[in-house]
Amino acid sequence: MIELPLAIPVMLTGIRVAVVISVGVATVAAAVGAGGLGTYIFRGLRQNDNNLLVAGALASALLALSCDFALGQFEKSYAIGERTSTVRRRLVTAGVVAIFAAVIGLSFLAGTKTRNSDIADGQTGSKKIVVGSKDFTESVILAEILAQMLEKRGVAVTRQLELAGNLAHDSLLANKVDVYPEYTGTAYTAILKHKPITNPQAVYDQARSEYAEKFNLTISPPLGFSNDFAILVRDDVARKGSLKTISDAAALANNWQAGFGQDFMSRADGYAGFSKAYGFNFAKQPREMDLSLTYRALQSGELDIIAGNSTDGLIAALDLFQLEDDKHYFPPYEAVPVVNRAAFERHPALREILSALGGKITAEEMRRLNYAVDGDHRDVKDVIHEFLLARKL
């Protein structure tokens, strides 16, 4: 009767802080395909779209402030020294409960929708296929190509897109995803843990063989293009220094500030081997950040050199220059769909589609598709619908 009333304001202050932090941290859930407001933030970073960034960040901030305000009113009703009427206290309590019920209710409805979708997939397993992708534009585009081609053949598709890291591969192994686009170099080095080699056919053959043996997965024929690591500098810097190759840049880069994505910094074919092969000796430790942020930081002058993707639409959109890998350090990254073998039995149309796509997408076409989404900020579904009509696929 004495200690609890005295402690309640302090306890509620702690809860307010925890709730606001939780709302902010919850946006990271988008990185594991869990959706939420973070999806707009990550997509805005990836597509260099400030409107999406503001939409996601503003909505998250308003949600955090609403929760903080509601709990603040609740806290005031228990403040020491105040004489709060029973009616006011009940109204404040009811308001707080209503706000939290709304937030929890929306989350519950979203979760129910997902669960119902999963149940439907289980009941009509032969009619539905789950198409996954990684968390960057090109992977989403390739997944959408597969999804729309399947839908044209009357197959119901569930999209499980924008899965970070190796979650797409893990989801395939867990039978949560049936097919997703991968790259031979990634499969060879990041999944199978082999040291990088530069022979495209050798990488493909060994990755395909080991995926079948170790994971019971099928690596389909390459789609026709390779998305290799691209070492990028600003175009004006390349022209001023007459830079053509990575070796040219290594001779001038002592005082440069490098910035690389977490993936590049941690992979066997990433920064450690790359800097050793070319003799880079940066005076400052490279900054490790989200890949999408490295493009913006390079354009603004905060960074001098980054590692991007060779088919990325942002290279042209941001006026960047790709240096030639003159020592052929990086392994090949041919785009290949990876399929759970059981999916072929349930979805015969999938084998037909993968056969039709084999060797059909050029690097130039992939750059145009990426630019349409990242540079022109067009909807992925619209871009792919037009592409498939034009190619009659």
C-alpha positions in Angstrom: 0.0 0.0 0.0 2.9 2.3 0.4 5.9 1.0 -1.5 4.1 0.2 -4.8 2.4 3.6 -5.2 5.8 5.2 -4.6 7.5 3.0 -7.1 4.9 3.1 -9.9 6.0 6.4 -11.5 9.6 5.2 -11.7 8.4 1.8 -13.0 6.3 3.5 -15.7 9.2 5.7 -16.8 11.2 2.6 -17.4 8.4 1.0 -19.4 8.0 4.2 -21.5 11.7 4.1 -22.4 11.5 0.4 -23.2 8.5 0.7 -25.4 10.0 3.6 -27.4 13.2 1.6 -27.9 11.3 -1.5 -28.9 9.3 0.4 -31.5 12.6 1.6 -33.0 14.3 -1.7 -32.9 11.3 -3.6 -34.3 12.0 -2.0 -37.7 15.0 -4.3 -38.0 12.5 -7.2 -38.4 12.3 -6.3 -42.0 15.8 -7.7 -42.6 14.5 -11.2 -41.9 11.4 -10.9 -44.0 9.1 -10.2 -41.1 7.6 -7.1 -42.7 6.6 -4.0 -40.7 7.5 -0.3 -41.2 11.2 -1.2 -41.5 10.4 -2.6 -45.0 9.9 1.0 -46.3 13.2 2.1 -44.7 15.3 -0.7 -46.1 13.6 -0.4 -49.5 14.2 3.4 -49.5 17.9 2.8 -48.8 18.2 0.2 -51.4 16.4 2.2 -54.1 17.9 5.6 -53.1 14.3 6.8 -52.6 13.9 9.4 -49.9 10.1 9.3 -50.0 10.1 5.6 -48.9 12.7 6.5 -46.2 10.6 9.3 -44.8 7.4 7.2 -45.0 8.9 4.4 -42.9 10.8 6.6 -40.5 7.9 9.1 -39.9 5.4 6.3 -39.3 7.8 4.6 -36.9 8.4 7.9 -35.0 4.7 8.6 -34.8 4.0 5.2 -33.4 6.8 5.6 -30.8 5.5 9.1 -29.8 1.9 7.9 -29.5 3.0 5.0 -27.2 5.2 7.4 -25.2 2.4 10.0 -24.9 -0.2 7.4 -23.8 2.1 5.9 -21.1 3.0 9.5 -20.1 -0.6 10.3 -19.4 -0.9 7.0 -17.5 2.2 7.9 -15.5 0.9 11.3 -14.6 -2.3 9.8 -13.1 -0.1 8.1 -10.5 2.4 11.0 -9.9 3.2 11.6 -6.2 1.5 14.7 -4.7 -1.2 14.9 -7.4 -4.8 14.4 -6.5 -6.2 12.7 -9.6 -9.9 12.1 -9.8 -11.1 8.5 -10.1 -12.9 9.4 -13.3 -9.8 11.0 -14.9 -7.7 8.0 -13.9 -10.2 5.6 -15.4 -10.3 7.6 -18.7 -6.5 7.7 -19.0 -6.3 4.0 -18.2 -9.0 3.2 -20.8 -7.1 5.4 -23.4 -3.8 3.7 -22.8 -5.5 0.3 -23.0 -7.2 1.3 -26.3 -4.0 2.4 -27.9 -2.1 -0.7 -27.0 -5.0 -2.9 -28.0 -5.0 -1.3 -31.4 -1.3 -1.8 -31.8 -1.4 -5.4 -30.6 -4.6 -6.1 -32.6 -3.0 -4.9 -35.9 0.0 -7.1 -35.2 -2.2 -10.0 -34.4 -4.2 -9.5 -37.6 -1.0 -9.4 -39.6 0.2 -12.6 -37.9 -3.1 -14.3 -38.4 -3.0 -13.4 -42.1 0.4 -15.0 -42.4 -0.6 -18.1 -40.5 -3.7 -18.5 -42.6 -1.6 -18.2 -45.7 0.7 -20.9 -44.3 -2.3 -23.1 -43.5 -3.7 -22.6 -47.0 -0.3 -23.5 -48.5 -0.4 -26.7 -46.4 -3.9 -27.6 -47.5 -3.2 -26.9 -51.2 0.5 -27.8 -51.3 0.3 -29.0 -54.9 -1.3 -25.7 -56.1 1.0 -23.2 -54.4 4.6 -22.4 -54.7 6.7 -20.1 -52.4 9.2 -17.9 -54.3 11.9 -16.3 -52.2 14.5 -13.6 -52.7 17.4 -11.9 -51.0 17.2 -8.3 -49.7 18.4 -6.3 -52.7 16.7 -5.1 -55.8 18.1 -7.5 -58.3 17.2 -10.6 -56.3 13.6 -9.2 -55.8 13.4 -8.6 -59.6 14.5 -12.2 -60.5 12.1 -13.6 -57.9 9.3 -11.5 -59.4 10.1 -12.9 -62.9 9.8 -16.4 -61.6 6.5 -15.6 -59.7 4.8 -13.9 -62.7 5.8 -16.7 -65.1 4.4 -19.2 -62.7 1.2 -17.2 -62.3 0.8 -17.0 -66.1 0.7 -20.8 -66.1 -2.0 -21.0 -63.5 0.2 -21.7 -60.4 -0.7 -19.8 -57.2 2.4 -18.1 -55.8 3.3 -16.9 -52.4 6.1 -14.3 -52.3 8.7 -14.4 -49.5 10.9 -11.6 -50.5 13.8 -9.5 -49.1 15.4 -12.1 -46.8 18.7 -10.9 -45.5 22.0 -12.8 -45.5 21.7 -16.5 -46.0 18.0 -16.6 -44.8 16.8 -17.5 -48.3 19.1 -20.5 -48.4 18.1 -21.5 -44.8 14.4 -21.1 -45.7 14.9 -23.4 -48.7 16.5 -26.1 -46.5 13.6 -25.7 -44.0 11.0 -26.2 -46.8 9.6 -22.7 -46.2 10.7 -21.6 -49.7 10.6 -23.6 -52.9 12.9 -21.5 -55.2 15.0 -18.4 -55.0 17.7 -16.7 -57.2 21.3 -17.2 -56.1 24.7 -16.6 -57.5 27.3 -19.3 -58.2 30.2 -17.4 -56.5 28.1 -16.9 -53.4 27.0 -20.6 -53.3 30.7 -21.7 -53.8 32.3 -19.4 -51.2 29.6 -18.3 -48.7 27.6 -21.5 -48.5 30.0 -24.2 -49.4 33.0 -22.4 -47.8 35.5 -23.0 -50.6 38.3 -20.7 -51.5 37.6 -18.4 -54.5 38.4 -19.6 -58.0 37.8 -17.7 -61.2 36.7 -20.5 -63.7 33.0 -19.9 -64.2 32.2 -23.5 -65.4 34.3 -25.1 -62.6 32.4 -23.0 -60.0 29.0 -23.9 -61.4 29.7 -27.6 -61.8 31.1 -28.0 -58.3 28.4 -25.9 -56.6 25.7 -27.8 -58.5 27.2 -31.2 -57.6 27.6 -30.3 -53.9 24.2 -28.7 -53.5 22.6 -31.9 -54.8 24.7 -34.1 -52.6 24.7 -32.1 -49.4 21.3 -30.3 -49.5 19.2 -32.2 -52.0 18.8 -28.9 -53.9 19.0 -28.3 -57.6 21.0 -25.4 -59.1 19.4 -24.6 -62.4 21.1 -23.5 -65.6 22.5 -19.9 -65.4 20.1 -17.1 -66.4 22.6 -15.6 -68.8 24.4 -12.9 -66.8 26.9 -12.5 -64.1 26.6 -10.0 -61.2 30.2 -9.7 -60.0 31.6 -7.5 -57.3 32.1 -4.0 -58.7 34.8 -1.8 -57.2 33.4 1.7 -57.6 34.7 5.3 -57.5 33.1 8.5 -58.5 33.2 9.2 -62.2 34.9 12.6 -61.7 37.7 11.0 -59.6 38.3 8.3 -62.2 38.6 10.9 -65.0 40.8 13.2 -62.9 43.2 10.4 -62.0 42.9 8.5 -65.3 41.8 5.4 -63.4 40.8 2.4 -65.4 41.7 -0.6 -63.3 41.7 -1.5 -59.6 45.5 -1.6 -59.7 45.4 2.1 -60.9 43.4 3.0 -57.8 45.6 1.0 -55.4 48.5 3.2 -56.2 46.6 6.4 -55.2 44.3 5.1 -52.4 46.6 5.4 -49.3 44.6 8.4 -48.0 41.2 7.3 -49.3 38.3 6.4 -47.0 37.0 3.0 -48.1 33.5 1.7 -47.2 32.2 -1.8 -47.7 29.0 -3.8 -46.9 29.0 -6.3 -44.0 28.9 -9.1 -46.6 32.0 -8.0 -48.4 33.9 -7.5 -45.1 33.2 -11.0 -43.9 33.3 -13.2 -46.9 36.3 -15.4 -48.0 36.3 -13.6 -51.4 35.8 -10.2 -49.8 38.0 -7.4 -48.3 40.8 -9.4 -46.7 41.8 -11.3 -49.8 41.0 -8.3 -52.1 43.2 -5.8 -50.3 46.1 -8.3 -50.1 45.8 -9.2 -53.8 45.9 -5.6 -55.0 48.1 -4.2 -52.2 45.7 -1.7 -50.8 47.1 0.0 -47.7 44.4 2.4 -46.5 45.5 4.8 -43.8 42.0 4.6 -42.3 40.2 1.5 -41.4 37.4 0.9 -44.0 34.0 1.8 -42.7 31.6 -1.2 -42.5 28.0 -0.3 -43.3 24.8 -1.4 -45.1 25.5 -1.8 -48.8 22.8 0.6 -49.8 24.4 3.3 -47.6 27.8 2.9 -49.3 26.4 4.1 -52.6 25.0 7.3 -51.0 28.2 7.9 -49.0 30.4 7.5 -52.1 28.2 9.9 -54.1 28.3 12.5 -51.3 32.1 12.3 -50.9 32.1 10.7 -47.5 33.7 7.6 -49.1 36.2 7.3 -51.9 35.9 3.7 -52.9 33.3 1.0 -52.4 32.4 -2.5 -53.5 29.0 -2.7 -55.2 27.4 -5.0 -57.8 28.2 -4.9 -61.5 24.6 -4.9 -62.7 23.3 -2.4 -60.1 21.2 0.4 -61.6 22.6 2.9 -59.0 26.0 2.9 -60.8 24.5 4.8 -63.7 22.0 6.7 -61.5 24.7 8.1 -59.2 27.3 8.7 -61.9 29.8 6.1 -60.6 32.7 4.4 -62.4 33.5 0.6 -62.2 37.2 -0.2 -62.1 38.3 -3.3 -64.0 39.3 -6.3 -62.0 42.6 -6.6 -63.9 44.0 -9.3 -61.6 40.9 -11.4 -61.9 40.6 -11.7 -58.2 36.8 -12.1 -57.8 35.1 -15.4 -58.6 32.2 -15.5 -61.1 28.7 -14.7 -59.8 26.4 -16.2 -62.4 22.7 -15.8 -61.5 21.1 -19.2 -61.0 17.7 -20.2 -59.5 18.1 -22.7 -56.6 15.2 -25.1 -56.2 14.0 -27.6 -53.6 13.8 -30.8 -55.6 10.4 -31.7 -54.1 9.1 -28.5 -55.8 9.7 -30.0 -59.2 7.3 -32.9 -58.4 4.6 -30.6 -57.0 5.0 -28.0 -59.7 5.9 -29.4 -63.2 5.6 -25.9 -64.6 8.6 -24.8 -62.6 11.0 -27.0 -64.6 9.6 -25.6 -67.9 10.0 -22.0 -66.7 13.6 -22.5 -65.6 14.4 -24.1 -68.9 12.8 -21.2 -70.8 14.8 -18.7 -68.8 18.2 -20.4 -69.2 20.7 -18.0 -70.8 17.9 -15.5 -71.7 18.7 -12.5 -69.5 21.7 -10.4 -70.5 23.8 -8.2 -68.2 22.6 -5.1 -70.1 19.0 -6.1 -69.6 19.5 -6.7 -65.9 21.1 -3.2 -65.6 18.0 -1.7 -67.3 15.6 -3.6 -65.0 17.6 -2.6 -61.9 17.7 1.1 -63.1 13.9 1.1 -63.7 13.4 0.2 -60.1 16.3 2.0 -58.4 16.7 4.9 -60.7 13.2 5.5 -61.9 11.5 4.3 -58.7 9.0 2.2 -60.6 7.1 -0.7 -59.0 8.8 -4.1 -59.5 5.6 -5.8 -60.6 5.0 -3.3 -63.3 8.5 -3.4 -64.6 8.5 -7.2 -64.8 5.1 -7.4 -66.4 6.4 -5.2 -69.3 9.6 -7.1 -69.5 7.9 -10.5 -69.8 5.5 -9.1 -72.5 8.4 -7.7 -74.5 10.3 -10.9 -74.3 7.2 -13.1 -74.8 8.1 -15.3 -71.8 
